[in-house]
Amino acid sequence: MNRFALILLPFLILSCAKKEVKIPTLAEKGIQEIQNHSQVWLFFEVKDNDTIAVVNRNNTISTTHWIYNIDKRLPLKKIIPSIISLQDKHANSLHSEKGMHDYFSYSDTISKKLSFLEFDGVTFKTDKLSKNFIEENSTDYANYNNINLIFNKNSILINDVKTDRSNFKDTLFSLIELSSEGRESMLHLNFNQNLLYQNYLFYRTMIHAIETKNILVNQNEFIFNENKI
């Protein structure tokens, strides 16, 4: 298959196994056509009263772009280890090819088409928060207006100050305007490991939409356990 541009669907089906993935539904425009691709599937299953992510990458080819179809009901803690492993396989296998990207898929309610968000440059870190990382690498970030964003299930924190989800963008832009002092602003993203993938991708596409030459997004993403920070 050389082209992937489908009408809006609330789910995708792996035809050979007749298994369904309920992909995120978002009102954000993304990439809508990808040539030369293969697909990764992460299914939602419940086993012994525990939610598990079942990975199927049987048809992936290292020399193509990879599209990740992930069930929106899965929490980050169940999918991030698999994503990290798959990223490594795609980038570093014997037949890997430069210029091939990784994409998350979702249903775009604006264009009513399947859309994609590129994430191949992202490094997921699970052992700390971004503010600790900045302290440890202070020289690298000294010239930026650094802003730490923490996304929880029911709240968003901007530099440790709780803000309402409905006012998040306005609050963030106001802070950037007041604090940048002519510097580039860099957003550092922290996601609670219990966030569902639907909510993660909602926040991630929203942040991607506000990224500009003066508002940068750090490629390190921090997936944290609130009981260990």
ChimeraX commands (.cxc) that place a marker at each C-alpha (Angstrom):
marker #1 position 0.00,0.00,0.00 radius 0.5
marker #1 position 1.55,3.33,-1.05 radius 0.5
marker #1 position -1.05,5.79,0.16 radius 0.5
marker #1 position -3.06,6.12,3.37 radius 0.5
marker #1 position -5.90,8.67,3.27 radius 0.5
marker #1 position -9.23,7.40,4.59 radius 0.5
marker #1 position -12.55,8.98,5.48 radius 0.5
marker #1 position -13.23,9.59,9.15 radius 0.5
marker #1 position -13.83,6.41,11.17 radius 0.5
marker #1 position -14.10,5.98,14.96 radius 0.5
marker #1 position -12.12,2.75,14.71 radius 0.5
marker #1 position -9.71,0.85,12.48 radius 0.5
marker #1 position -9.72,-2.87,11.86 radius 0.5
marker #1 position -6.75,-5.15,11.28 radius 0.5
marker #1 position -8.43,-7.16,8.55 radius 0.5
marker #1 position -6.43,-10.36,8.81 radius 0.5
marker #1 position -7.24,-10.75,12.52 radius 0.5
marker #1 position -10.63,-8.98,12.54 radius 0.5
marker #1 position -9.49,-7.00,15.58 radius 0.5
marker #1 position -10.62,-3.44,16.25 radius 0.5
marker #1 position -8.66,-0.40,17.44 radius 0.5
marker #1 position -10.64,2.60,18.66 radius 0.5
marker #1 position -8.37,5.46,17.63 radius 0.5
marker #1 position -8.49,8.97,19.18 radius 0.5
marker #1 position -10.98,11.47,17.77 radius 0.5
marker #1 position -9.62,15.04,17.72 radius 0.5
marker #1 position -10.53,18.42,16.27 radius 0.5
marker #1 position -6.99,19.11,15.07 radius 0.5
marker #1 position -5.73,19.08,11.51 radius 0.5
marker #1 position -2.75,16.86,10.83 radius 0.5
marker #1 position -0.92,15.16,8.00 radius 0.5
marker #1 position -3.48,13.34,5.89 radius 0.5
marker #1 position -1.51,11.45,3.29 radius 0.5
marker #1 position 1.55,9.26,3.77 radius 0.5
marker #1 position 3.18,7.26,1.03 radius 0.5
marker #1 position 5.36,4.18,1.51 radius 0.5
marker #1 position 4.18,3.10,4.95 radius 0.5
marker #1 position 3.45,0.08,7.10 radius 0.5
marker #1 position 1.39,-0.14,10.27 radius 0.5
marker #1 position 1.79,-0.96,13.95 radius 0.5
marker #1 position -1.26,-1.90,16.00 radius 0.5
marker #1 position -1.68,-1.62,19.78 radius 0.5
marker #1 position -4.93,-3.29,20.87 radius 0.5
marker #1 position -6.86,-2.82,24.11 radius 0.5
marker #1 position -7.49,-6.02,26.05 radius 0.5
marker #1 position -8.47,-6.90,29.61 radius 0.5
marker #1 position -6.84,-9.92,31.21 radius 0.5
marker #1 position -7.37,-10.94,34.84 radius 0.5
marker #1 position -9.02,-7.55,35.50 radius 0.5
marker #1 position -5.94,-5.73,34.20 radius 0.5
marker #1 position -5.75,-3.58,31.07 radius 0.5
marker #1 position -3.01,-4.69,28.69 radius 0.5
marker #1 position -1.71,-3.46,25.35 radius 0.5
marker #1 position -1.30,-6.15,22.70 radius 0.5
marker #1 position 1.16,-5.22,19.96 radius 0.5
marker #1 position 0.96,-6.42,16.37 radius 0.5
marker #1 position 3.75,-5.32,14.03 radius 0.5
marker #1 position 3.81,-8.43,11.85 radius 0.5
marker #1 position 3.58,-6.46,8.62 radius 0.5
marker #1 position 6.03,-3.66,9.40 radius 0.5
marker #1 position 8.90,-3.01,7.00 radius 0.5
marker #1 position 11.94,-1.10,8.26 radius 0.5
marker #1 position 12.37,0.80,4.99 radius 0.5
marker #1 position 8.92,2.44,5.24 radius 0.5
marker #1 position 7.28,5.05,7.44 radius 0.5
marker #1 position 5.50,3.47,10.42 radius 0.5
marker #1 position 1.95,4.42,11.38 radius 0.5
marker #1 position 0.99,3.62,14.98 radius 0.5
marker #1 position -2.70,2.77,15.40 radius 0.5
marker #1 position -3.20,2.80,19.18 radius 0.5
marker #1 position -6.44,2.21,21.05 radius 0.5
marker #1 position -7.53,5.42,22.76 radius 0.5
marker #1 position -8.59,3.55,25.93 radius 0.5
marker #1 position -5.04,2.47,26.79 radius 0.5
marker #1 position -3.19,4.40,29.55 radius 0.5
marker #1 position 0.28,5.70,28.78 radius 0.5
marker #1 position 1.93,3.36,31.27 radius 0.5
marker #1 position 0.75,0.41,29.17 radius 0.5
marker #1 position 1.95,1.69,25.79 radius 0.5
marker #1 position 5.09,3.77,26.35 radius 0.5
marker #1 position 7.43,0.77,26.89 radius 0.5
marker #1 position 6.20,-0.77,23.62 radius 0.5
marker #1 position 6.54,2.53,21.75 radius 0.5
marker #1 position 10.11,3.01,22.99 radius 0.5
marker #1 position 11.02,-0.51,21.85 radius 0.5
marker #1 position 9.35,-0.06,18.47 radius 0.5
marker #1 position 11.05,3.29,17.88 radius 0.5
marker #1 position 14.40,1.60,18.45 radius 0.5
marker #1 position 13.57,-1.25,16.07 radius 0.5
marker #1 position 12.46,1.15,13.34 radius 0.5
marker #1 position 15.51,3.40,13.65 radius 0.5
marker #1 position 18.24,0.86,14.33 radius 0.5
marker #1 position 17.38,-2.44,12.67 radius 0.5
marker #1 position 19.69,-3.91,10.05 radius 0.5
marker #1 position 17.53,-2.65,7.16 radius 0.5
marker #1 position 16.48,0.72,8.62 radius 0.5
marker #1 position 16.56,3.61,6.19 radius 0.5
marker #1 position 17.13,7.30,6.94 radius 0.5
marker #1 position 14.20,9.63,6.36 radius 0.5
marker #1 position 11.56,7.16,7.50 radius 0.5
marker #1 position 9.28,8.56,10.20 radius 0.5
marker #1 position 6.96,7.38,12.98 radius 0.5
marker #1 position 3.38,8.70,13.09 radius 0.5
marker #1 position 0.44,8.45,15.48 radius 0.5
marker #1 position -2.96,8.08,13.77 radius 0.5
marker #1 position -6.24,9.72,14.79 radius 0.5
marker #1 position -9.63,10.70,13.36 radius 0.5
marker #1 position -9.77,14.42,12.54 radius 0.5
marker #1 position -13.32,15.74,13.02 radius 0.5
marker #1 position -12.54,18.95,11.11 radius 0.5
marker #1 position -11.53,17.40,7.80 radius 0.5
marker #1 position -13.38,14.14,8.54 radius 0.5
marker #1 position -10.33,12.15,7.52 radius 0.5
marker #1 position -7.75,9.96,9.16 radius 0.5
marker #1 position -4.80,12.16,10.17 radius 0.5
marker #1 position -1.28,11.66,11.47 radius 0.5
marker #1 position 1.13,13.29,13.93 radius 0.5
marker #1 position 4.86,12.71,13.42 radius 0.5
marker #1 position 6.79,11.79,16.57 radius 0.5
marker #1 position 9.97,10.06,15.46 radius 0.5
marker #1 position 12.20,12.69,17.08 radius 0.5
marker #1 position 10.62,12.25,20.51 radius 0.5
marker #1 position 12.53,10.59,23.35 radius 0.5
marker #1 position 10.31,9.30,26.15 radius 0.5
marker #1 position 11.80,9.49,29.65 radius 0.5
marker #1 position 10.17,7.73,32.59 radius 0.5
marker #1 position 12.49,8.44,35.51 radius 0.5
marker #1 position 12.04,12.16,36.27 radius 0.5
marker #1 position 10.22,15.42,35.53 radius 0.5
marker #1 position 11.42,18.01,33.03 radius 0.5
marker #1 position 12.35,20.53,35.74 radius 0.5
marker #1 position 14.83,18.01,37.17 radius 0.5
marker #1 position 16.20,17.34,33.69 radius 0.5
marker #1 position 16.68,21.08,33.09 radius 0.5
marker #1 position 18.53,21.44,36.40 radius 0.5
marker #1 position 20.83,18.56,35.44 radius 0.5
marker #1 position 21.48,20.09,32.00 radius 0.5
marker #1 position 21.27,23.76,32.93 radius 0.5
marker #1 position 23.93,24.91,30.45 radius 0.5
marker #1 position 21.94,23.55,27.50 radius 0.5
marker #1 position 18.80,25.47,28.49 radius 0.5
marker #1 position 20.23,28.66,30.00 radius 0.5
marker #1 position 19.33,30.82,26.99 radius 0.5
marker #1 position 15.69,29.72,26.75 radius 0.5
marker #1 position 12.54,30.85,28.49 radius 0.5
marker #1 position 11.80,27.40,29.89 radius 0.5
marker #1 position 8.19,26.50,30.65 radius 0.5
marker #1 position 7.28,23.20,32.30 radius 0.5
marker #1 position 3.86,21.80,31.48 radius 0.5
marker #1 position 2.36,18.97,33.53 radius 0.5
marker #1 position -0.68,17.17,32.15 radius 0.5
marker #1 position -2.75,15.19,34.65 radius 0.5
marker #1 position -6.10,13.51,34.20 radius 0.5
marker #1 position -8.09,16.46,35.56 radius 0.5
marker #1 position -5.63,19.34,35.58 radius 0.5
marker #1 position -2.82,21.11,33.76 radius 0.5
marker #1 position 0.06,22.83,35.57 radius 0.5
marker #1 position 2.12,25.59,33.97 radius 0.5
marker #1 position 5.34,26.02,35.94 radius 0.5
marker #1 position 3.62,24.27,38.87 radius 0.5
marker #1 position 0.60,26.61,38.77 radius 0.5
marker #1 position -2.72,24.87,38.14 radius 0.5
marker #1 position -4.72,26.19,35.19 radius 0.5
marker #1 position -8.10,25.33,33.75 radius 0.5
marker #1 position -8.05,23.22,30.59 radius 0.5
marker #1 position -10.46,25.61,28.83 radius 0.5
marker #1 position -8.12,28.59,29.46 radius 0.5
marker #1 position -4.86,26.73,28.95 radius 0.5
marker #1 position -3.81,28.31,25.65 radius 0.5
marker #1 position -4.61,31.88,26.71 radius 0.5
marker #1 position -2.80,31.41,30.02 radius 0.5
marker #1 position 0.23,29.91,28.29 radius 0.5
marker #1 position 0.46,32.68,25.70 radius 0.5
marker #1 position 0.14,35.34,28.40 radius 0.5
marker #1 position 2.97,33.77,30.39 radius 0.5
marker #1 position 5.18,33.55,27.30 radius 0.5
marker #1 position 4.55,37.20,26.49 radius 0.5
marker #1 position 5.41,38.29,30.05 radius 0.5
marker #1 position 8.44,36.08,30.60 radius 0.5
marker #1 position 10.21,35.62,27.26 radius 0.5
marker #1 position 12.14,38.94,27.31 radius 0.5
marker #1 position 13.19,38.45,23.69 radius 0.5
marker #1 position 14.26,34.83,24.18 radius 0.5
marker #1 position 12.89,31.76,22.46 radius 0.5
marker #1 position 10.43,29.96,24.71 radius 0.5
marker #1 position 10.81,26.20,25.12 radius 0.5
marker #1 position 7.94,24.02,26.29 radius 0.5
marker #1 position 8.84,20.93,28.31 radius 0.5
marker #1 position 6.08,18.30,28.37 radius 0.5
marker #1 position 5.25,16.04,31.32 radius 0.5
marker #1 position 2.43,13.50,31.13 radius 0.5
marker #1 position 0.92,11.53,33.98 radius 0.5
marker #1 position 1.39,7.83,33.19 radius 0.5
marker #1 position -2.29,7.20,33.98 radius 0.5
marker #1 position -3.49,9.50,31.20 radius 0.5
marker #1 position -5.44,7.67,28.54 radius 0.5
marker #1 position -3.92,7.77,25.07 radius 0.5
marker #1 position -6.95,9.78,23.86 radius 0.5
marker #1 position -6.08,12.58,26.30 radius 0.5
marker #1 position -2.35,12.34,25.61 radius 0.5
marker #1 position -2.86,12.81,21.88 radius 0.5
marker #1 position -5.35,15.64,22.51 radius 0.5
marker #1 position -2.69,17.55,24.44 radius 0.5
marker #1 position 0.11,16.58,22.07 radius 0.5
marker #1 position -1.69,17.76,18.92 radius 0.5
marker #1 position -2.72,20.97,20.70 radius 0.5
marker #1 position 0.91,21.71,21.61 radius 0.5
marker #1 position 2.05,20.87,18.09 radius 0.5
marker #1 position -0.46,23.40,16.71 radius 0.5
marker #1 position 1.00,26.29,18.74 radius 0.5
marker #1 position 4.66,25.51,18.00 radius 0.5
marker #1 position 6.39,28.36,16.10 radius 0.5
marker #1 position 9.93,29.55,15.47 radius 0.5
marker #1 position 9.77,31.38,18.81 radius 0.5
marker #1 position 7.84,28.70,20.74 radius 0.5
marker #1 position 9.81,25.47,20.67 radius 0.5
marker #1 position 8.87,22.06,22.05 radius 0.5
marker #1 position 11.59,19.97,23.68 radius 0.5
marker #1 position 11.91,16.55,22.05 radius 0.5
marker #1 position 12.18,14.87,25.45 radius 0.5
marker #1 position 8.77,13.90,26.85 radius 0.5
marker #1 position 8.50,12.91,30.49 radius 0.5
marker #1 position 6.03,10.19,31.46 radius 0.5
marker #1 position 5.78,10.24,35.25 radius 0.5
marker #1 position 4.36,8.24,38.11 radius 0.5
marker #1 position 2.79,10.75,40.49 radius 0.5
marker #1 position 3.52,8.47,43.44 radius 0.5
marker #1 position 7.25,8.63,42.78 radius 0.5
marker #1 position 7.88,12.34,42.24 radius 0.5
marker link #1:1,2 radius 0.2
marker link #1:2,3 radius 0.2
marker link #1:3,4 radius 0.2
marker link #1:4,5 radius 0.2
marker link #1:5,6 radius 0.2
marker link #1:6,7 radius 0.2
marker link #1:7,8 radius 0.2
marker link #1:8,9 radius 0.2
marker link #1:9,10 radius 0.2
marker link #1:10,11 radius 0.2
marker link #1:11,12 radius 0.2
marker link #1:12,13 radius 0.2
marker link #1:13,14 radius 0.2
marker link #1:14,15 radius 0.2
marker link #1:15,16 radius 0.2
marker link #1:16,17 radius 0.2
marker link #1:17,18 radius 0.2
marker link #1:18,19 radius 0.2
marker link #1:19,20 radius 0.2
marker link #1:20,21 radius 0.2
marker link #1:21,22 radius 0.2
marker link #1:22,23 radius 0.2
marker link #1:23,24 radius 0.2
marker link #1:24,25 radius 0.2
marker link #1:25,26 radius 0.2
marker link #1:26,27 radius 0.2
marker link #1:27,28 radius 0.2
marker link #1:28,29 radius 0.2
marker link #1:29,30 radius 0.2
marker link #1:30,31 radius 0.2
marker link #1:31,32 radius 0.2
marker link #1:32,33 radius 0.2
marker link #1:33,34 radius 0.2
marker link #1:34,35 radius 0.2
marker link #1:35,36 radius 0.2
marker link #1:36,37 radius 0.2
marker link #1:37,38 radius 0.2
marker link #1:38,39 radius 0.2
marker link #1:39,40 radius 0.2
marker link #1:40,41 radius 0.2
marker link #1:41,42 radius 0.2
marker link #1:42,43 radius 0.2
marker link #1:43,44 radius 0.2
marker link #1:44,45 radius 0.2
marker link #1:45,46 radius 0.2
marker link #1:46,47 radius 0.2
marker link #1:47,48 radius 0.2
marker link #1:48,49 radius 0.2
marker link #1:49,50 radius 0.2
marker link #1:50,51 radius 0.2
marker link #1:51,52 radius 0.2
marker link #1:52,53 radius 0.2
marker link #1:53,54 radius 0.2
marker link #1:54,55 radius 0.2
marker link #1:55,56 radius 0.2
marker link #1:56,57 radius 0.2
marker link #1:57,58 radius 0.2
marker link #1:58,59 radius 0.2
marker link #1:59,60 radius 0.2
marker link #1:60,61 radius 0.2
marker link #1:61,62 radius 0.2
marker link #1:62,63 radius 0.2
marker link #1:63,64 radius 0.2
marker link #1:64,65 radius 0.2
marker link #1:65,66 radius 0.2
marker link #1:66,67 radius 0.2
marker link #1:67,68 radius 0.2
marker link #1:68,69 radius 0.2
marker link #1:69,70 radius 0.2
marker link #1:70,71 radius 0.2
marker link #1:71,72 radius 0.2
marker link #1:72,73 radius 0.2
marker link #1:73,74 radius 0.2
marker link #1:74,75 radius 0.2
marker link #1:75,76 radius 0.2
marker link #1:76,77 radius 0.2
marker link #1:77,78 radius 0.2
marker link #1:78,79 radius 0.2
marker link #1:79,80 radius 0.2
marker link #1:80,81 radius 0.2
marker link #1:81,82 radius 0.2
marker link #1:82,83 radius 0.2
marker link #1:83,84 radius 0.2
marker link #1:84,85 radius 0.2
marker link #1:85,86 radius 0.2
marker link #1:86,87 radius 0.2
marker link #1:87,88 radius 0.2
marker link #1:88,89 radius 0.2
marker link #1:89,90 radius 0.2
marker link #1:90,91 radius 0.2
marker link #1:91,92 radius 0.2
marker link #1:92,93 radius 0.2
marker link #1:93,94 radius 0.2
marker link #1:94,95 radius 0.2
marker link #1:95,96 radius 0.2
marker link #1:96,97 radius 0.2
marker link #1:97,98 radius 0.2
marker link #1:98,99 radius 0.2
marker link #1:99,100 radius 0.2
marker link #1:100,101 radius 0.2
marker link #1:101,102 radius 0.2
marker link #1:102,103 radius 0.2
marker link #1:103,104 radius 0.2
marker link #1:104,105 radius 0.2
marker link #1:105,106 radius 0.2
marker link #1:106,107 radius 0.2
marker link #1:107,108 radius 0.2
marker link #1:108,109 radius 0.2
marker link #1:109,110 radius 0.2
marker link #1:110,111 radius 0.2
marker link #1:111,112 radius 0.2
marker link #1:112,113 radius 0.2
marker link #1:113,114 radius 0.2
marker link #1:114,115 radius 0.2
marker link #1:115,116 radius 0.2
marker link #1:116,117 radius 0.2
marker link #1:117,118 radius 0.2
marker link #1:118,119 radius 0.2
marker link #1:119,120 radius 0.2
marker link #1:120,121 radius 0.2
marker link #1:121,122 radius 0.2
marker link #1:122,123 radius 0.2
marker link #1:123,124 radius 0.2
marker link #1:124,125 radius 0.2
marker link #1:125,126 radius 0.2
marker link #1:126,127 radius 0.2
marker link #1:127,128 radius 0.2
marker link #1:128,129 radius 0.2
marker link #1:129,130 radius 0.2
marker link #1:130,131 radius 0.2
marker link #1:131,132 radius 0.2
marker link #1:132,133 radius 0.2
marker link #1:133,134 radius 0.2
marker link #1:134,135 radius 0.2
marker link #1:135,136 radius 0.2
marker link #1:136,137 radius 0.2
marker link #1:137,138 radius 0.2
marker link #1:138,139 radius 0.2
marker link #1:139,140 radius 0.2
marker link #1:140,141 radius 0.2
marker link #1:141,142 radius 0.2
marker link #1:142,143 radius 0.2
marker link #1:143,144 radius 0.2
marker link #1:144,145 radius 0.2
marker link #1:145,146 radius 0.2
marker link #1:146,147 radius 0.2
marker link #1:147,148 radius 0.2
marker link #1:148,149 radius 0.2
marker link #1:149,150 radius 0.2
marker link #1:150,151 radius 0.2
marker link #1:151,152 radius 0.2
marker link #1:152,153 radius 0.2
marker link #1:153,154 radius 0.2
marker link #1:154,155 radius 0.2
marker link #1:155,156 radius 0.2
marker link #1:156,157 radius 0.2
marker link #1:157,158 radius 0.2
marker link #1:158,159 radius 0.2
marker link #1:159,160 radius 0.2
marker link #1:160,161 radius 0.2
marker link #1:161,162 radius 0.2
marker link #1:162,163 radius 0.2
marker link #1:163,164 radius 0.2
marker link #1:164,165 radius 0.2
marker link #1:165,166 radius 0.2
marker link #1:166,167 radius 0.2
marker link #1:167,168 radius 0.2
marker link #1:168,169 radius 0.2
marker link #1:169,170 radius 0.2
marker link #1:170,171 radius 0.2
marker link #1:171,172 radius 0.2
marker link #1:172,173 radius 0.2
marker link #1:173,174 radius 0.2
marker link #1:174,175 radius 0.2
marker link #1:175,176 radius 0.2
marker link #1:176,177 radius 0.2
marker link #1:177,178 radius 0.2
marker link #1:178,179 radius 0.2
marker link #1:179,180 radius 0.2
marker link #1:180,181 radius 0.2
marker link #1:181,182 radius 0.2
marker link #1:182,183 radius 0.2
marker link #1:183,184 radius 0.2
marker link #1:184,185 radius 0.2
marker link #1:185,186 radius 0.2
marker link #1:186,187 radius 0.2
marker link #1:187,188 radius 0.2
marker link #1:188,189 radius 0.2
marker link #1:189,190 radius 0.2
marker link #1:190,191 radius 0.2
marker link #1:191,192 radius 0.2
marker link #1:192,193 radius 0.2
marker link #1:193,194 radius 0.2
marker link #1:194,195 radius 0.2
marker link #1:195,196 radius 0.2
marker link #1:196,197 radius 0.2
marker link #1:197,198 radius 0.2
marker link #1:198,199 radius 0.2
marker link #1:199,200 radius 0.2
marker link #1:200,201 radius 0.2
marker link #1:201,202 radius 0.2
marker link #1:202,203 radius 0.2
marker link #1:203,204 radius 0.2
marker link #1:204,205 radius 0.2
marker link #1:205,206 radius 0.2
marker link #1:206,207 radius 0.2
marker link #1:207,208 radius 0.2
marker link #1:208,209 radius 0.2
marker link #1:209,210 radius 0.2
marker link #1:210,211 radius 0.2
marker link #1:211,212 radius 0.2
marker link #1:212,213 radius 0.2
marker link #1:213,214 radius 0.2
marker link #1:214,215 radius 0.2
marker link #1:215,216 radius 0.2
marker link #1:216,217 radius 0.2
marker link #1:217,218 radius 0.2
marker link #1:218,219 radius 0.2
marker link #1:219,220 radius 0.2
marker link #1:220,221 radius 0.2
marker link #1:221,222 radius 0.2
marker link #1:222,223 radius 0.2
marker link #1:223,224 radius 0.2
marker link #1:224,225 radius 0.2
marker link #1:225,226 radius 0.2
marker link #1:226,227 radius 0.2
marker link #1:227,228 radius 0.2
marker link #1:228,229 radius 0.2
view
